[in-house]
Amino acid sequence: MRKEKFKIKCPKRIQFGDPMYFEDYKNEPERLKKLVVDYKPKPEFKAGVVLTEMEYPEFLV
């Protein structure tokens, strides 16, 4: 198993929601606003990405 860590530039804005909402309600901003969480992190917020390689025996041939 391999694990890699990366530091990334802190995003100015993070939106949480089902990707379908962004497509289905793009012309209805008020409805989209109720379905999606829009978060603006503080400047001291640190962001990173961890990629972990794992084996799943049920997918091995």
PyMOL commands that set and color helices and strands:
alter all, ss='L'
color gray80, all
select helices_A, chain A and resi 19-24+29-35+57-59
alter helices_A, ss='H'
color red, helices_A
select strands_A, chain A and resi 2-8+14-16+37-39+47-53
alter strands_A, ss='S'
color yellow, strands_A
deselect
rebuild
show_as cartoon
